[in-house]
């Protein structure tokens, strides 16, 4: 009985012990768009409705409610804010620096509006983060969350939704704007290219789109189990090596240390699983673990690799090579030399070009690897797109052209309407003038008919 009671208490207290590790951001805006409910709980976080005073803060915008939501669908997807013209949210910023911005999209139908046909642009502090976005392009009925890391050095962060001039419809279900920990995005990374390896500076001033966040060898990590409310997906669909490797789960304590990865950089549930290469005999296997991630060409990408030696039995026994996009990123990497401890996480950042639309990561034995031991390990991978020279993360288009395309499209329509109205007025005036002239001529030269009544000639 005591052991049963202890287990029950442990399960009850587990959520609160997990929550105690959560980061407390100075700026923390969680908006349930289109909702008038003051507070909506999702993963123990409180989302606030953007019309809590029951008045729409946007011109030409409506609040839409999903009357038939899917079972177990979080309540933030039960409503949406719908725009038929450009509209903006402005968030006051007290903690300047990198901020996490997430947009939640889940189209649904109502009696008046079909969100499935919406097509629109999203601007974030002058950066184009979504261009001609349509939720139906993904082919999935599940909600879609897009996430960005953006540097903010102003007093506000501004989000602008611009409907495509053809669809004239934009929407959003929820918005998150959160101060990021200061160590989340460093200033520098190593730039790997065909010509040389050099330092990439000003990384934290770039706008970044999170493309992949992958837990290697582990299960899906949900926002509830992450101090920054992130989702980490399993690596199975990206992993290309089917022989010579194995998954590992570690049940011990992850030892975070100053100078290494913090719990905000990566949670325990990411570092306590891994894929590894293990020697089974007196020879080191000649095999690399390889992951391939589809990406959009024409952009640079930040590749963050997470390492935590949860497999070795002692320090100084694990050596391996790391390759990013085919370039040698680390040779004879010795994690224990860096951490001076086992089960202590670190991460490494590399910037590479997207190239032909595929980005690869590989880990394998090095010349210093030893038989009967672990000869390679990886715990997690993150891939983030950097903005291009036009400050865009989605196409060769800048924010000014997006706004001009809307105003031009509408002004062109207004111009056509104005021209048509002028033409009609001119046509009418010509017709009326002709009638008047004809009338004057008939009065001047025609005789009155003999049968004209008295009423027709009254003064």
C-alpha positions in Angstrom: 0.0 0.0 0.0 2.7 2.6 0.8 4.5 1.9 -2.5 1.2 2.3 -4.4 0.5 5.5 -2.6 4.0 6.8 -3.4 3.5 5.9 -7.1 0.2 7.8 -7.2 1.7 10.8 -5.5 4.6 10.7 -8.0 2.3 10.7 -11.0 0.2 13.5 -9.6 3.2 15.7 -8.9 5.0 14.9 -12.1 3.3 17.6 -14.2 4.2 20.3 -11.6 7.8 19.1 -11.3 8.0 19.4 -15.1 6.4 22.8 -15.1 8.9 24.0 -12.6 11.6 23.7 -15.3 9.7 25.8 -17.8 11.3 29.1 -18.9 9.5 32.3 -17.8 9.7 34.7 -20.7 9.5 38.5 -20.1 7.4 38.9 -23.2 4.8 36.2 -23.4 1.8 36.8 -25.7 -0.5 33.9 -26.4 -3.4 35.0 -28.5 -6.5 32.9 -29.3 -7.6 34.7 -32.5 -11.2 35.3 -33.1 -12.2 34.3 -29.5 -13.9 36.4 -26.9 -13.0 34.0 -24.1 -10.7 35.7 -21.6 -8.6 32.5 -21.0 -8.2 29.2 -22.8 -5.8 26.6 -21.4 -3.6 24.7 -23.9 -0.7 22.6 -22.5 -1.1 24.4 -19.1 -0.7 27.8 -20.9 -3.3 30.5 -20.9 -4.3 31.9 -24.4 -6.2 35.2 -24.4 -9.0 36.0 -26.9 -8.2 38.9 -29.2 -11.8 40.3 -28.7 -12.3 39.9 -25.0 -14.3 43.2 -25.0 -16.6 41.7 -27.7 -15.5 44.3 -30.3 -13.4 43.6 -33.3 -10.2 45.5 -33.2 -9.7 45.2 -37.0 -11.5 46.9 -39.9 -13.1 44.5 -42.3 -12.4 41.5 -40.1 -14.7 38.9 -38.7 -14.5 36.3 -35.9 -15.3 32.8 -37.1 -16.3 29.8 -35.0 -15.9 26.1 -35.8 -19.2 24.5 -34.8 -18.1 21.0 -35.6 -14.5 20.7 -34.4 -12.6 17.4 -34.7 -12.5 15.3 -31.5 -9.6 16.2 -29.2 -8.8 19.3 -31.2 -7.3 22.0 -28.9 -9.7 24.9 -28.3 -7.5 27.4 -30.0 -8.5 25.8 -33.3 -12.2 26.2 -32.6 -12.1 29.9 -33.7 -10.3 32.0 -36.3 -9.7 35.6 -37.1 -10.6 36.3 -40.8 -9.3 39.2 -42.8 -10.6 40.6 -46.1 -8.0 43.4 -46.3 -4.5 44.0 -44.8 -4.6 43.9 -41.0 -2.0 44.0 -38.3 -1.3 42.9 -34.7 1.2 44.9 -32.7 2.9 43.4 -29.6 4.7 45.7 -27.2 8.3 44.5 -26.5 9.9 44.9 -23.1 12.8 42.4 -23.6 14.7 43.3 -26.8 16.5 40.4 -28.6 15.5 37.1 -30.2 11.8 36.3 -30.0 9.9 33.1 -30.8 6.9 33.6 -33.0 4.4 30.8 -33.8 1.4 31.0 -36.1 -1.4 28.3 -35.8 -3.5 27.5 -38.9 -6.4 25.2 -39.2 -9.0 26.0 -41.9 -12.6 25.0 -41.3 -15.9 25.8 -43.1 -18.8 27.9 -41.9 -22.1 28.8 -43.4 -20.6 32.0 -44.8 -16.8 31.5 -45.3 -14.6 28.6 -46.5 -11.2 29.1 -44.9 -9.8 26.4 -47.2 -9.8 28.9 -50.1 -7.8 31.5 -48.3 -4.5 32.6 -49.8 -2.4 35.3 -48.2 1.0 36.7 -47.2 2.3 37.2 -43.6 4.8 39.9 -42.8 6.8 39.9 -39.5 8.6 43.1 -38.6 9.2 43.8 -42.3 10.2 40.3 -43.2 8.1 38.1 -45.6 7.6 34.9 -43.7 4.8 33.4 -45.7 4.0 34.3 -49.4 0.8 33.2 -51.1 0.3 30.8 -48.2 -2.6 28.3 -48.5 -3.2 25.8 -45.8 -4.6 23.2 -48.3 -1.2 22.9 -50.0 0.0 20.5 -47.2 -2.8 18.0 -48.0 -3.3 17.3 -44.3 -6.3 18.0 -42.1 -4.3 18.5 -39.0 -3.4 22.0 -37.7 -0.2 23.5 -39.0 2.2 25.4 -36.8 4.9 27.6 -38.3 7.7 28.9 -36.1 10.2 31.7 -36.5 13.1 33.2 -34.5 13.3 36.9 -35.1 15.6 39.6 -33.6 13.6 42.6 -32.2 15.3 45.8 -31.3 12.2 48.0 -31.4 9.5 48.7 -28.9 7.0 46.5 -30.8 6.7 43.5 -33.0 4.3 43.9 -35.8 2.5 41.1 -37.7 0.7 42.0 -40.9 -1.7 39.7 -42.8 -2.2 40.6 -46.4 -4.9 38.6 -48.4 -4.0 37.6 -51.9 -5.8 40.0 -54.3 -7.5 37.0 -55.9 -8.7 35.2 -52.8 -9.2 38.4 -50.7 -9.1 36.1 -47.7 -6.6 35.5 -44.8 -7.0 33.9 -41.4 -5.1 32.8 -38.3 -6.2 30.7 -35.3 -3.6 31.6 -32.8 -0.4 33.6 -32.4 2.5 33.1 -29.9 5.1 35.8 -29.3 7.7 34.8 -26.7 11.0 36.1 -25.5 13.7 33.6 -26.3 16.5 32.7 -23.9 19.7 34.7 -24.6 21.6 31.5 -25.4 19.2 30.1 -27.9 20.7 31.7 -31.0 24.4 32.6 -30.8 26.0 35.4 -32.8 28.4 33.2 -34.7 28.4 29.7 -36.4 30.8 27.8 -38.7 30.0 28.3 -42.4 30.8 25.2 -44.4 31.2 25.6 -48.2 33.1 24.0 -51.0 35.9 26.6 -50.9 36.6 26.9 -47.1 35.3 26.8 -43.6 34.8 30.3 -42.1 33.0 32.1 -39.3 29.4 33.2 -40.0 28.7 36.3 -38.0 25.5 38.1 -37.1 23.5 34.9 -36.9 21.3 36.1 -34.1 20.3 39.2 -36.2 19.0 36.9 -39.0 15.3 35.9 -39.2 15.1 32.1 -39.0 12.3 29.7 -39.9 12.3 26.4 -38.1 12.0 23.8 -40.9 12.8 20.6 -38.9 13.2 19.8 -35.2 14.0 16.1 -34.9 14.6 13.8 -31.9 17.1 11.2 -33.1 16.2 7.7 -32.0 13.4 8.9 -29.7 9.7 9.4 -29.7 7.8 12.6 -30.4 8.4 15.3 -27.8 5.3 17.4 -27.2 5.2 21.1 -26.1 4.2 20.0 -22.6 7.6 18.3 -22.2 9.7 21.2 -23.6 10.5 24.3 -21.6 10.0 26.4 -24.7 6.8 24.5 -25.8 8.4 23.1 -28.9 7.6 19.9 -30.8 10.4 17.4 -31.7 9.4 14.7 -34.2 11.0 11.2 -34.6 13.8 10.9 -37.1 12.6 7.8 -38.9 11.4 9.4 -42.2 14.8 11.2 -42.6 17.1 8.4 -41.5 18.7 6.6 -44.5 21.0 4.0 -42.7 19.1 0.8 -42.1 22.1 -1.4 -41.0 25.0 -0.9 -38.6 23.2 1.4 -36.1 20.9 1.1 -33.1 18.6 3.2 -31.0 19.4 3.8 -27.3 17.3 5.1 -24.4 18.9 6.5 -21.3 17.1 6.4 -17.9 19.6 8.4 -15.9 19.9 12.1 -15.2 21.0 14.6 -17.9 23.8 16.8 -16.5 23.3 20.3 -17.8 26.4 22.5 -17.2 27.5 26.1 -17.7 28.9 26.5 -21.2 27.0 23.5 -22.6 23.5 23.1 -23.8 20.8 24.4 -21.4 17.4 22.8 -20.8 16.0 25.6 -23.0 18.3 24.6 -25.9 17.2 21.0 -25.6 15.0 19.2 -23.0 15.8 16.0 -21.2 13.5 14.0 -23.4 15.7 14.9 -26.4 19.0 14.1 -24.8 18.0 10.8 -23.2 17.6 9.1 -26.6 20.0 8.6 -29.4 21.1 6.6 -32.4 24.6 5.1 -32.2 27.2 2.9 -34.0 28.6 0.1 -31.8 31.5 -2.2 -32.6 30.5 -5.8 -32.2 33.9 -7.3 -32.6 37.6 -6.4 -32.9 37.1 -4.2 -36.0 35.5 -0.8 -36.3 32.5 -0.9 -38.6 32.8 1.1 -41.8 29.4 2.6 -41.8 28.0 6.1 -41.4 24.6 7.1 -40.0 23.0 9.4 -42.5 19.9 11.7 -42.4 18.6 13.6 -45.4 16.2 16.6 -45.1 14.4 18.1 -48.1 14.8 21.9 -48.2 14.1 24.8 -50.6 17.1 25.7 -52.6 18.4 29.3 -52.8 18.7 29.8 -49.0 21.3 29.3 -46.3 20.4 27.0 -43.5 21.4 26.8 -39.9 22.0 23.1 -38.9 22.1 22.5 -35.1 23.4 19.1 -34.0 22.8 17.9 -30.4 25.2 15.5 -28.7 25.1 13.8 -25.3 27.2 10.7 -24.5 24.6 8.5 -22.8 26.2 5.3 -24.2 29.9 5.2 -23.1 31.0 3.5 -19.9 33.9 5.9 -19.3 35.4 9.1 -20.5 37.8 9.2 -23.5 36.4 6.2 -25.3 34.2 7.8 -27.9 35.7 9.4 -31.1 33.8 10.0 -34.3 33.5 12.2 -37.4 30.6 14.5 -38.3 29.6 15.6 -41.8 27.1 18.3 -42.8 26.1 18.5 -46.5 29.1 16.3 -47.3 31.6 18.6 -45.6 33.7 17.4 -42.7 32.4 19.4 -39.8 34.2 17.6 -37.0 37.1 15.1 -37.1 37.8 12.8 -34.2 35.2 14.5 -32.1 35.7 13.7 -28.4 32.6 14.8 -26.4 34.2 13.9 -23.0 37.1 16.3 -23.8 34.6 19.1 -24.1 32.2 18.2 -21.3 34.6 16.3 -18.9 31.5 14.3 -18.0 29.2 11.7 -19.4 25.5 12.4 -20.1 26.3 16.1 -20.4 24.8 17.7 -23.5 26.4 20.1 -26.0 25.3 21.4 -29.4 27.1 22.6 -32.5 25.9 25.2 -35.1 26.8 25.1 -38.8 25.6 27.3 -41.7 25.4 25.6 -45.2 23.8 26.4 -48.5 20.5 24.7 -49.4 22.0 23.7 -52.8 19.9 21.3 -54.9 17.0 21.0 -52.3 18.5 18.3 -50.0 20.5 18.8 -46.8 22.4 15.9 -45.3 23.9 15.1 -41.9 26.2 12.1 -41.3 28.0 10.6 -38.3 30.5 7.8 -38.4 33.7 6.3 -37.0 37.0 8.2 -37.2 40.6 7.1 -37.3 40.7 7.3 -33.5 37.6 5.0 -33.0 38.2 1.8 -31.1 36.7 -1.7 -31.4 34.2 -3.1 -28.9 33.1 0.5 -28.1 30.7 3.2 -29.3 31.9 4.7 -32.6 29.3 7.4 -33.3 26.3 9.1 -31.6 23.7 11.7 -32.4 20.7 12.9 -30.2 18.9 15.5 -32.2 19.0 17.7 -35.3 17.4 21.2 -36.0 17.3 22.7 -39.4 16.4 26.4 -39.8 16.2 28.6 -42.9 17.9 32.0 -43.0 16.2 35.0 -44.7 17.5 35.9 -48.1 18.8 39.3 -49.3 15.2 40.6 -49.7 14.5 39.8 -46.0 12.2 37.0 -47.1 11.8 33.5 -45.9 9.4 32.5 -48.7 10.3 33.5 -52.2 12.0 36.4 -54.1 9.6 39.0 -52.8 10.0 41.8 -50.3 7.5 43.3 -47.8 7.1 46.5 -49.9 6.1 44.6 -53.0 3.6 42.6 -51.1 1.9 45.7 -49.8 2.1 47.4 -53.2 0.6 44.4 -54.9 -2.5 44.7 -52.7 -2.8 48.5 -53.1 -2.1 48.3 -56.8 -4.6 45.6 -57.3 -7.3 47.5 -55.4 -6.3 50.9 -56.9 -6.5 49.3 -60.4 -10.0 48.1 -59.7 -11.0 51.5 -58.4 -9.4 53.1 -61.5 -11.4 50.9 -63.8 -14.5 51.7 -61.8 -13.8 55.4 -62.0 -13.1 55.3 -65.7 -16.3 53.4 -66.3 -18.3 55.9 -64.3 -16.7 58.8 -66.2 -17.5 57.0 -69.5 -21.1 56.5 -68.4 -21.5 60.2 -67.4 -19.9 61.4 -70.7 -22.2 59.1 -72.7 -25.3 60.3 -70.8 -24.2 63.9 -71.2 -23.8 63.4 -75.0 -27.2 61.8 -75.2 -28.9 64.5 -73.2 -27.2 67.3 -75.2 -28.4 65.7 -78.4 -31.9 65.5 -77.1 -31.8 69.1 -76.0 -30.5 70.2 -79.4 -33.2 68.2 -81.2 -35.8 69.7 -78.8 -34.7 73.3 -79.5 -34.7 72.7 -83.3 -38.2 71.2 -83.1 -39.5 74.3 -81.2 -37.9 76.8 -83.5 -39.1 75.3 -86.8 -42.1 73.1 -86.2 -45.7 74.4 -86.2 -48.1 73.5 -83.5 -50.5 70.7 -84.4 -54.0 71.7 -84.9 -55.3 69.3 -82.2 -53.0 70.4 -79.3 -54.9 70.6 -76.1 -55.0 73.6 -73.8 -53.0 71.8 -71.1 -50.0 71.3 -73.5 -49.6 75.0 -74.1 -50.0 76.4 -70.6 -47.4 79.0 -69.5 
